[in-house]
Amino acid sequence: MDAAVDDPQWWRTAVIYQVYVRSFADGNGDGTGDLAGVRARLSYLKDLGVDALWFTPWYPSPMADGGYDVQDYRAIDPRFGTLADAEGLIGEALELGIRTIIDIVPNHISDQHPWFQRALEAGPGSPERERFWFHPGKGAGGDEMPTHWESNFQGTTWTRTTNADGTPGEWYLHLFTPQQPDLNWNHPDVRREHEDVLRFWFDRGVAGVRIDSAALLIKDPELPEVGEKPEHPTEDRDELHGVYRSWRAIADAYPGTRVLVGEVWVPDIERFTKYLRPDEMHTAFNFDFLARPWGAASFRASIQTTLAAHAPVDAPSTWVLSNHDVTRPVTRYGREDTAFAFLKKRFGVPTDPELGLHRARAAALLVAALPGSLYIYQGDELGLPEVEDLPRELLQDPMHYRSGGVDPGRDGCRVPLPWAGDEPPFGFSPDGVDTWLPQPALWRALTVQAQRADPDSTLNLYRTALRLRRGIPNLPLEWIDGLGPDVLAFRRGDTFACVVNTGDEPVSLPAHETLLLASTPLESGMLPGNATAWIRTTTHPTTEG
């Protein structure tokens, strides 16, 4: 079965599972996840009920930023396997009806990439340097950085080179780490290379690409400081849309639907949806909902704004609770401040894990019931918490180090998954093997093996929800009002409704024929606090009593 050709609209309602390869499953016993581990677990993913897998970068990389510093786009990192392994995985998954989406990182490459190494060797004024943002410094001797732009990982965005004779040289731009030099997207080589990379992977059967930092590619060549011009010098520039129109034309030239999914951090929702016009990206991540604090009013405002913005461009909304960059929901929703912001992450922030789990399960049913596509980050289906007590000497995330050590970084959501057994490595690797990040002993209750046997487990909640989700009418959302200030409720057609109680006290459910699923057991027929219920209705529901 060629699933990429089978349904041209698959992406509009798909359930997409994010695979962070080195933490999913270890197939060769070295403590790091790999493609062999994923291939061995494809039946698990099929049983879970996903439609596609999104792989974070699997390319050769020095791992200065978890693989987002790419050294070669046409190969697989030896730690993960080979190109033949990737091709086999794409084919085997497709036979199970599971498509593959891969990460493309167009804003920057690794400082070990041949292009950058040649640019360093060639020196100032060379054609090799024109593919990047090399620039003389300001002030006497060029000792001052060209701009004071701030890094996405905190700190400065320029690093100075050293000339062949040992004297200080030009500066180069990196919006992330110094090991990730930004590409100059005004250069035809850069555009041509990425178009060729798209074709390379589409030729191997991938069903789409997720575009990392998609709103950052184009920079103002005059290098103004932020605020000196109406348009931001590095973010969401109008010239970006020409790039993605060219990519869409390439994708549309292939059979079936090869989707472009953008990681677009743009707070202006109208500018955000410009990326989703019919000749640009198919979908983009909806970070607004992910960042919202727990609460009915907060969630409803985000859902309304998102759906309204997507309607004019006829693009489906995407719903996601977390990813490899974000504090896991079980931990985040157990905190006093349940919103998410990168710059607020600090060591020692208390959380209530029981409350967080209740809310995470409730949120999972909420997003699964919304119209559009659903993204699940690996391990969220197990109710895994953030690991916040990793030994500091084992932390690898540059966000930790560039914060001066006050930000724990993102390693806590990247700990290898627990599959089976009573002690680490919990079936991720063979017994006795140390995983690349250590797993907590308390995860023995959260393994796939343990949860499969528990009908009330988070894993079985997800499995049931994804099965039932396929039967939810593919109709617009209609709000149900009058259930209380802490209740968020809506219907999809006349026979399905979702009710979320974000308060602490039980509430009555609307009149219904059947309880389809609940994140927490009902209490005397009432929906407990911090819980969600799916109900089958025969008429438009109203509040009982």
Secondary structure, 3 states (H helix, E strand, C coil): CCHHHHCCCHHHCCEEEEECHHHCCCCCCCCCCCHHHHHHCHHHHHHHCCCEEEECCCCCCCCCCCCCCCCCCCCCCCCCCCHHHHHHHHHHHHHCCCEEEEEECCCECCCCCHHHHHHHHHCCCCHHHHHECEECCECHHHCECCCCCECCCCCECEEEEECCCCCEEEEEECCCCCCCCEECCCCHHHHHHHHHHHHHHHCCCCCEEEECCCCCCCCCCCCCCCCCCCCCCCCCCCCHHHHHHHHHHHHHCCCCCCEEEECCCCCCHHHHHHCCCCCCCCEECCHHHHHCCCCHHHHHHHHHHHHHHHHHHCCCCEEECCCCCCCCHHHHCCCCCCCCCHHHCCCCCCCCHHHHHHHHHHHHHHHHHCCCEEEEECCHHHCCCCCCCCCHHHCCCHHHHHCCCCCCCCHHHCCCCCCCCCCCCCCCCCCCCCCCCCCCHHHHHHCHHHHHCCCCCHHHHHHHHHHHHCCCCCCCEEECCCCCCCEEEEEECCCEEEEEECCCCCEECECCCEEEEECCCCECCEECCCEEEEEECCCCCCECC
